[in-house]
Amino acid sequence: MERLPTKNSSYNNKEYWDSRFYSEEEYDWLGSYEQYQRHLDDLLHPSDQILMIGCGNSTMSSNLHFSGFKKVTNIDYSENVIERMKKKYSELEEMKWYTMDILEMKFSSGSFDTVIDKATLDTFLVGEKNPWAISQEGRFTMDKILQQISDVLKPGGKFISITWSQPHFRKALLAKKKYHWSIEVLTFGTGFEYFIYVMRKGENLSLQDQKIEENSYSTSLHSTTPTVEEDSEDFLYSINV
């Protein structure tokens, strides 16, 4: 794979992605569509209005379209990739493409039946040294994103997050009553297990997940911001097996 960054933090750097998307045709993180398609087929409906956050140059949106889920709105903060994808899939008339930062989404409340994230949330955490103690800045950023996702979902809508992050790490960020959703965990992959978190808006957190929120709040009150250390390990590519 070309254009690997020298530091993990580059994955959360717009200039890195603009440069990479300028020449890279396509790349799919966390396995191929076929590996998790059965789960999406069960979760989605052809009439769903779907929002793909941080779409990049992934083939996932086109795969959704050709699987019958055609009403897909794609956003990414890289204008380079949005323009390239818009031209590449210009014949897919129901597909929409917008240059937009997920930290500042411009959609009205209740606009979508489903929001999908595939490794985009992960890029906001690559600079964290200790996954057991996310920094205050990291927590603030994730909370800002998740509140917006909850807001743009219709009542009964789903947030589907596909990631490498294990439940004992990721649920500490997802399990909050203020998001007004429940959490289900699915898995896929061979050799390396990936996770699909399904949040259903309008359902309550389970008692177990409510305890996770309580414990997470207590931990955040007594933790200090961990020191972030740069390294040369290719954080995301190394787990894409």
DOKOL-136616 format. One record per atom (N, C-alpha, C): x, y, z; residue in three letters. Coordinates in steps of 0.2 Angstrom, whole numbers, padded with zeros to 4 digits, always signed. Each point is the difference from the previous one (the first is absolute). Layout:
BEGIN
XYZala/...
***
This chain:
BEGIN
+0004-0006+0000met/-0004+0006+0000met/+0004+0006+0000met/-0001+0005-0004glu/+0004+0006-0001glu/-0003+0005+0005glu/+0005+0006+0001arg/-0002+0006+0003arg/-0002-0002+0007arg/+0004-0004+0004leu/-0001-0001+0007leu/+0003+0006+0004leu/-0004+0002+0005pro/+0003+0006+0004pro/+0006-0002+0004pro/+0004+0004+0002thr/+0005-0001+0004thr/-0002+0000+0008thr/-0005+0003+0001lys/-0003+0001+0007lys/-0007-0002+0000lys/-0003-0003+0005asn/-0007-0002+0001asn/-0004+0006+0000asn/+0002+0006+0002ser/-0004+0006+0001ser/-0002+0002-0007ser/+0004-0002-0005ser/-0002+0003-0007ser/-0006-0003-0002ser/-0003-0005+0003tyr/-0006-0003-0002tyr/-0006+0005+0002tyr/+0002+0005+0004asn/-0005+0005+0002asn/+0002+0007-0002asn/+0003+0000-0006asn/+0003+0006-0003asn/-0003+0001-0007asn/-0004+0005-0002lys/-0003+0001-0006lys/+0005+0001-0006lys/+0006+0003+0001glu/+0005+0000-0005glu/+0002-0007-0002glu/+0001-0004+0005tyr/+0002-0007-0002tyr/-0005-0003-0005tyr/-0007+0000+0002trp/-0005-0003-0004trp/-0001+0004-0007trp/+0001+0006+0000asp/-0001+0004-0007asp/+0006-0003-0004asp/+0006+0000+0002ser/+0005-0003-0004ser/-0001-0007-0002ser/-0002-0004+0005arg/-0001-0007-0002arg/-0005-0001-0005arg/-0006+0003+0001phe/-0006+0000-0005phe/+0002+0002-0006phe/+0005+0005-0001tyr/+0001+0003-0007tyr/+0002-0005-0005tyr/+0003-0006+0002ser/+0003-0005-0004ser/-0003-0007+0001ser/-0002-0001+0006glu/-0003-0007+0002glu/-0007-0001-0003glu/-0001-0005-0004glu/-0006-0002-0003glu/-0006-0002+0005glu/+0002-0005+0004glu/-0005-0002+0005glu/+0004-0004+0005glu/-0003-0001+0006tyr/+0002-0004+0005tyr/-0005-0001+0005tyr/-0001-0006+0003asp/-0005-0002+0005asp/+0004-0003+0006asp/-0002+0004+0005trp/+0003-0002+0007trp/-0005-0006+0003trp/+0003-0004+0004leu/-0003-0005+0004leu/-0004-0005-0004leu/+0004-0002-0005gly/-0003-0006-0004gly/-0005+0002-0006gly/-0002-0005-0004ser/-0004+0002-0006ser/-0007+0000+0002ser/-0004+0003-0004tyr/-0008+0000+0001tyr/-0003-0007+0001tyr/+0003-0004-0004glu/-0003-0007+0001glu/+0000-0003+0007glu/+0005+0002+0003gln/+0001-0003+0007gln/-0005+0002+0005gln/-0003+0006-0001tyr/-0005+0002+0005tyr/-0007+0002-0003tyr/+0000-0002-0007gln/-0007+0001-0003gln/-0006-0003+0003gln/+0001-0006+0002arg/-0006-0003+0003arg/-0003+0004+0006arg/+0004+0003+0004his/-0002+0004+0005his/-0004+0006-0002his/+0003+0003-0005leu/-0003+0006-0003leu/-0007-0001-0003leu/+0000-0006-0004asp/-0006-0002-0003asp/-0006-0001+0005asp/+0002-0002+0006asp/-0005-0001+0006asp/-0002+0006+0003asp/+0005+0005+0000leu/-0002+0007+0004leu/-0003+0005-0005leu/+0001+0000-0006leu/-0002+0005-0005leu/-0006-0002-0003leu/-0004+0006-0003his/-0006-0001-0004his/+0002+0004-0006his/-0003-0002-0006pro/+0001+0004-0006pro/-0002+0007+0000pro/-0005+0001+0004ser/-0002+0007+0000ser/+0004+0005+0005ser/+0004-0003+0003asp/+0004+0004+0005asp/+0004+0006-0003asp/+0000+0005+0003gln/+0004+0006-0001gln/+0006-0001+0004gln/+0006-0001-0003ile/+0006-0002+0003ile/+0005+0005+0000ile/+0004+0002+0005leu/+0005+0004+0000leu/+0007-0004+0002leu/+0005+0001-0005met/+0006-0003+0001met/+0005+0006+0002met/+0003-0001+0006ile/+0004+0005+0003ile/+0007-0002-0002ile/+0004+0005-0002gly/+0007-0001-0002gly/+0001-0006-0005gly/-0004+0001-0006cys/+0000-0005-0005cys/+0006-0001-0003cys/+0005+0005-0001gly/+0006-0002-0003gly/-0001-0002-0007gly/+0005-0005-0002asn/-0001-0003-0007asn/-0002-0007+0001asn/-0003-0002+0005ser/-0002-0006+0001ser/-0006-0002-0005ser/+0000-0007-0002thr/-0005-0002-0004thr/-0007-0002+0003thr/+0000+0001+0007met/-0006-0002+0004met/-0006+0003-0003met/+0000+0007-0001ser/-0006+0003-0002ser/-0003-0003-0007ser/+0004-0001-0005ser/-0002-0003-0006ser/-0002-0007+0001ser/+0003-0004+0005asn/-0002-0007+0001asn/-0007+0001+0003asn/-0001+0004+0005leu/-0007+0001+0002leu/-0005+0001-0005leu/+0002+0005-0005his/-0005+0002-0005his/-0002-0006-0004his/+0005-0004-0002phe/-0001-0006-0004phe/-0003-0006+0003phe/+0000+0001+0007ser/-0004-0005+0004ser/-0007+0002+0002ser/-0002+0005-0003gly/-0007+0003+0000gly/-0001+0005+0005gly/+0005+0003+0003phe/+0000+0005+0005phe/+0002+0007-0003phe/-0004+0003-0004lys/+0003+0005-0005lys/+0000+0007+0003lys/-0004+0001+0005lys/+0000+0007+0002lys/+0005+0002+0005lys/+0006+0001-0002val/+0006+0001+0004val/+0003+0007-0001val/+0001+0003+0006thr/+0003+0007+0000thr/+0007-0001+0003thr/+0005+0002-0004asn/+0007-0001+0002asn/+0003+0007+0002asn/+0003+0000+0006ile/+0004+0006+0002ile/+0007-0002+0001ile/+0005+0005-0001asp/+0007-0001+0002asp/+0002+0008+0000asp/+0005+0001+0004tyr/+0003+0007+0000tyr/+0005+0001-0005tyr/+0002-0005-0004ser/+0005+0001-0005ser/-0004+0001-0007ser/+0001+0006-0002glu/-0004+0002-0006glu/+0003-0004-0006glu/+0007-0002+0000asn/+0003-0004-0005asn/-0004-0006-0001asn/-0001-0004+0005val/-0004-0006+0000val/-0007+0000-0002val/-0003+0005+0002ile/-0007+0001-0001ile/-0001+0002-0008ile/+0004+0004-0003glu/+0000+0001-0007glu/+0001-0006-0004glu/+0005-0003+0002arg/+0002-0006-0004arg/-0006-0006+0001arg/-0003-0001+0005met/-0005-0005+0001met/-0006+0003-0003met/-0002+0006+0000lys/-0005+0003-0004lys/+0000-0002-0007lys/+0006+0001-0003lys/+0001-0002-0007lys/+0000-0007-0002lys/+0003-0004+0005lys/+0001-0007-0001lys/-0007-0003+0000lys/-0005+0002+0004tyr/-0007-0003+0001tyr/-0005+0005-0003tyr/+0001+0004-0005ser/-0004+0005-0002ser/-0007-0004-0003ser/+0001-0006-0002glu/-0006-0003-0003glu/-0005-0003+0006glu/+0002+0000+0006leu/-0004-0002+0005leu/-0004+0006+0003leu/-0005+0002-0003glu/-0004+0006+0001glu/-0002+0002+0007glu/-0002-0006+0004glu/-0002+0001+0006glu/+0005+0001+0006glu/+0006-0001-0002met/+0006+0001+0004met/+0002+0007+0000met/+0001+0003+0006lys/+0002+0007+0002lys/+0007+0000+0003lys/+0003+0005-0002trp/+0007+0001+0003trp/+0001+0008+0002trp/+0002+0000+0006tyr/+0001+0007+0003tyr/+0007+0001+0004tyr/+0003+0005-0002thr/+0006+0002+0004thr/-0002+0002+0007thr/+0001-0003+0006met/-0003+0001+0006met/+0004-0003+0006met/+0002+0004+0005asp/+0003-0003+0006asp/-0005-0003+0004asp/+0001-0006+0003ile/-0004-0003+0004ile/-0001+0003+0007ile/+0005+0005+0001leu/+0000+0004+0007leu/-0005+0006-0001leu/-0002+0001-0006glu/-0004+0006-0001glu/-0005-0002-0006glu/-0004-0005+0001met/-0005-0002-0005met/-0006+0005-0001met/-0002+0000-0006lys/-0005+0005-0002lys/-0007-0002-0001lys/-0002-0006+0002phe/-0006-0003-0001phe/-0005+0002+0005phe/-0007+0000-0002ser/-0005+0001+0005ser/-0001-0006+0005ser/-0003+0001+0006ser/-0001-0005+0004ser/-0005-0005-0003ser/+0001-0007+0001gly/-0004-0005-0002gly/+0000-0001-0008gly/+0006+0001-0003ser/+0000+0000-0007ser/+0002-0007-0003ser/+0002-0005+0004phe/+0002-0006-0002phe/-0002-0006+0004phe/-0002-0006-0004asp/-0002-0006+0003asp/+0006-0004+0003asp/+0006+0001-0003thr/+0006-0003+0002thr/+0006+0004-0001thr/+0005+0000+0004val/+0006+0003+0000val/+0005-0006+0000val/+0005+0000-0005ile/+0005-0005+0000ile/+0007+0003+0001ile/+0004-0003+0004asp/+0007+0002+0001asp/+0004-0006-0001asp/+0005+0000-0004lys/+0005-0006-0001lys/+0007+0003+0001lys/+0003-0001+0007ala/+0006+0002+0001ala/+0001+0008+0001ala/-0005+0004-0002thr/+0001+0007+0001thr/+0001+0002+0007thr/-0004-0002+0005leu/+0001+0002+0007leu/+0007-0003+0002leu/+0002-0005-0002asp/+0007-0003+0002asp/+0005+0006-0001asp/+0000+0003-0006thr/+0005+0005-0002thr/+0001+0006+0006thr/-0006+0001+0003phe/+0001+0005+0005phe/+0003-0002+0007phe/+0001-0006+0000leu/+0003-0003+0006leu/+0007-0003-0001leu/+0003+0001-0006val/+0007-0003-0001val/+0005+0003+0004val/-0001+0006+0002gly/+0005+0003+0004gly/+0000-0001+0008gly/-0005-0004+0002glu/+0000-0002+0007glu/+0005-0005+0002glu/+0003+0001+0005lys/+0005-0005+0003lys/-0003-0005+0003lys/-0005+0001+0004asn/-0003-0005+0005asn/-0008-0001-0002asn/-0002-0006-0003pro/-0007+0000-0002pro/-0004-0001+0006pro/+0003-0002+0006trp/-0004+0000+0006trp/-0001+0007+0003trp/+0003+0005-0002ala/-0001+0006+0003ala/+0001+0006-0005ala/-0006+0000-0004ile/+0000+0005-0006ile/+0001+0007+0003ile/+0004+0004-0003ser/+0001+0007+0002ser/-0006+0004+0000ser/+0000+0006+0004gln/-0006+0004+0000gln/-0002+0003-0007gln/+0005+0001-0004glu/-0001+0003-0007glu/-0003-0006-0004glu/+0003-0006+0001gly/-0003-0005-0004gly/-0008-0002+0001gly/-0001+0001+0007arg/-0007-0001+0002arg/-0005+0005-0002arg/+0003+0006+0000phe/-0004+0006-0002phe/-0001+0000-0008phe/+0005-0002-0004thr/-0001-0001-0007thr/-0005-0005-0002thr/+0001-0006+0003met/-0005-0006-0001met/-0007+0002+0002met/-0001+0003+0006asp/-0007+0002+0002asp/-0003+0005-0005asp/+0004+0005-0003lys/-0003+0005-0004lys/-0002-0004-0007lys/+0004-0005-0002ile/-0002-0004-0006ile/-0007-0004+0002ile/+0000-0003+0005leu/-0005-0005+0002leu/-0007+0004+0001leu/+0001+0006+0003gln/-0006+0004+0001gln/-0003+0002-0007gln/+0004+0002-0004gln/-0002+0002-0007gln/-0004-0006-0004gln/+0004-0006+0001ile/-0003-0006-0003ile/-0007-0002+0003ile/-0001+0000+0006ser/-0006-0001+0003ser/-0005+0005-0002ser/+0002+0006-0001asp/-0005+0006-0002asp/-0003-0001-0007asp/+0005-0002-0005val/-0002-0001-0007val/-0004-0006-0001val/+0000-0005+0005leu/-0004-0006-0001leu/-0007+0001+0002leu/-0005-0003-0004lys/-0007+0000+0001lys/-0001-0004+0006lys/-0006+0001+0003pro/-0002-0005+0006pro/+0000-0007-0003pro/+0003-0005+0004gly/+0000-0007-0003gly/+0006-0001-0005gly/+0004+0005-0001gly/+0005+0000-0005gly/+0006-0004+0003gly/+0005-0002-0004lys/+0005-0004+0002lys/+0007+0003-0001lys/+0005+0000+0004phe/+0007+0002-0001phe/+0004-0006+0000phe/+0003-0002-0006ile/+0004-0006-0001ile/+0007+0002+0000ile/+0004-0002+0005ser/+0007+0002+0000ser/+0004-0007-0001ser/+0004+0000-0005ile/+0004-0006-0001ile/+0008+0002+0002ile/+0003-0004+0004thr/+0006+0002+0003thr/+0004-0006+0002thr/+0007+0001+0001trp/+0004-0005+0003trp/-0001+0000+0008trp/-0003+0005+0003ser/+0000+0002+0007ser/-0004-0005+0004ser/+0003-0003+0005gln/-0004-0005+0004gln/-0005+0003+0005gln/-0005-0003+0001pro/-0006+0003+0004pro/+0002+0003+0007pro/+0005-0003+0003his/+0002+0003+0007his/+0004+0007-0001his/+0002+0001-0006phe/+0002+0007-0002phe/-0005+0005-0003phe/-0003-0003-0005arg/-0005+0004-0004arg/-0006+0002+0004arg/-0003-0005+0004lys/-0006+0001+0003lys/+0000+0006+0005lys/+0006+0001+0003ala/+0001+0006+0005ala/-0001+0006-0003ala/+0000+0001-0007leu/-0001+0006-0004leu/-0007+0000-0002leu/-0003-0006-0002leu/-0007+0000-0003leu/-0005+0000+0005leu/+0001-0003+0006ala/-0005-0001+0005ala/-0002+0006+0004ala/-0004+0004-0003lys/-0002+0006+0004lys/-0008+0001-0001lys/-0003+0001+0005lys/-0007+0001+0000lys/-0002+0006-0005lys/+0004+0005+0000lys/-0002+0006-0004lys/+0000-0001-0007lys/+0003-0005-0003tyr/-0001-0002-0007tyr/-0007-0003-0001tyr/-0003-0003+0005his/-0007-0003-0001his/+0000-0006-0005his/+0005-0004+0001trp/+0001-0006-0004trp/+0002-0006+0005trp/-0002-0006-0003ser/+0003-0006+0003ser/+0006-0003-0004ser/+0003-0005+0002ile/+0006-0002-0003ile/+0000-0008-0001ile/+0001-0002-0006glu/+0001-0007-0002glu/+0007-0001-0003glu/+0003-0005+0002val/+0007-0002-0003val/-0001-0006-0005val/+0003+0001-0006leu/+0000-0006-0005leu/+0008+0000-0001leu/+0002-0006-0003thr/+0007-0001-0002thr/+0000-0003-0007thr/+0006+0001-0003phe/+0001-0004-0007phe/+0008+0000+0000phe/+0002-0004-0005gly/+0007-0001-0002gly/+0003-0006+0002gly/+0005-0002-0003thr/+0004-0007+0001thr/+0007+0002+0001thr/+0003-0003+0006gly/+0007+0002+0001gly/+0000+0006+0005gly/-0004+0005-0002phe/+0000+0006+0004phe/-0007+0002+0001phe/-0003+0001+0006glu/-0007+0001+0001glu/-0001+0008+0000glu/-0005+0002-0004tyr/-0002+0007-0001tyr/-0007+0000+0004tyr/-0002+0006+0001phe/-0006+0001+0004phe/-0005+0005-0004phe/-0006-0001+0001ile/-0006+0004-0003ile/-0004+0002+0006ile/+0000+0006+0002tyr/-0004+0003+0005tyr/-0006+0003-0003tyr/-0006-0003+0002val/-0007+0003-0002val/-0003+0003+0005val/-0001+0007-0001met/-0003+0004+0005met/-0007+0002-0003met/-0006-0002+0004arg/-0006+0001-0002arg/-0003+0006+0004arg/-0002+0006-0004lys/-0002+0006+0004lys/-0008-0001+0002lys/-0001+0002+0006gly/-0006-0001+0003gly/-0001-0006+0005gly/+0006-0004+0000glu/+0000-0006+0005glu/+0005+0002+0006glu/-0002-0003+0005asn/+0004+0001+0006asn/+0007-0004+0001asn/+0005+0003+0003leu/+0006-0004+0001leu/-0002-0006+0005leu/+0003-0006-0002ser/-0001-0006+0005ser/+0003+0002+0007ser/-0002-0003+0005leu/+0002+0001+0007leu/+0008-0001+0000leu/+0002-0005-0004gln/+0008+0000+0000gln/+0003+0006-0003gln/-0003+0002-0006asp/+0003+0006-0003asp/-0001+0006+0004asp/-0005+0001+0004gln/-0001+0005+0005gln/+0006+0000+0005gln/+0002-0005+0002lys/+0005-0001+0005lys/+0007+0002-0003lys/+0001-0001-0007ile/+0006+0002-0003ile/+0000+0007+0000ile/-0006+0004-0001glu/+0000+0007+0000glu/+0002+0003+0007glu/-0003-0003+0005glu/+0002+0002+0007glu/+0007-0001+0001glu/+0003-0006-0002asn/+0007-0001+0002asn/+0004+0005-0005asn/-0002+0001-0006ser/+0004+0004-0004ser/+0000+0008+0003ser/-0005+0002+0002tyr/-0001+0006+0003tyr/+0005+0001+0006tyr/+0000-0005+0004ser/+0004+0000+0006ser/+0007+0000-0001ser/+0002-0004-0005thr/+0007+0000-0003thr/+0002+0006-0002thr/-0004+0004-0004ser/+0002+0006-0003ser/+0001+0005+0005ser/-0003+0000+0005leu/+0000+0005+0006leu/+0007-0001+0003leu/+0003-0006+0000his/+0006-0001+0004his/+0006-0001-0004his/-0001+0000-0007ser/+0006-0001-0004ser/+0003+0006-0002ser/+0006+0000-0002thr/+0004+0006-0003thr/+0001-0002-0008thr/+0001+0006-0003thr/+0001-0001-0007thr/+0006-0004-0002thr/+0000-0006-0003pro/+0006-0003-0001pro/+0005+0003-0005pro/+0006-0001+0001thr/+0005+0003-0005thr/-0001-0004-0007thr/+0000+0004-0005val/+0000-0003-0007val/+0007+0000-0003val/+0001-0006-0002glu/+0007-0002-0002glu/-0001-0002-0008glu/+0004+0003-0004glu/+0000-0001-0007glu/+0004-0007-0001glu/-0002-0004-0005asp/+0004-0006-0002asp/-0001-0001-0007asp/+0004-0004-0003ser/+0000-0001-0007ser/-0004-0006-0002ser/-0003-0004+0005glu/-0004-0005-0002glu/-0006+0002-0004glu/-0002-0004-0006asp/-0006+0002-0004asp/-0006-0003+0004asp/-0003+0004+0004phe/-0005-0002+0005phe/-0006-0003-0004phe/-0003+0003-0005leu/-0006-0003-0003leu/+0002-0005-0005leu/+0005+0001-0004tyr/+0002-0005-0005tyr/+0002-0007+0003tyr/+0003+0000+0006ser/+0002-0006+0003ser/-0005-0004+0002ser/-0006+0002+0001ile/-0006-0004+0002ile/-0005-0001-0006ile/+0002+0002-0006asn/-0004-0002-0005asn/+0002-0006-0004asn/-0002-0006+0004val/+0002-0006-0003val/-0006-0004-0002val/
***
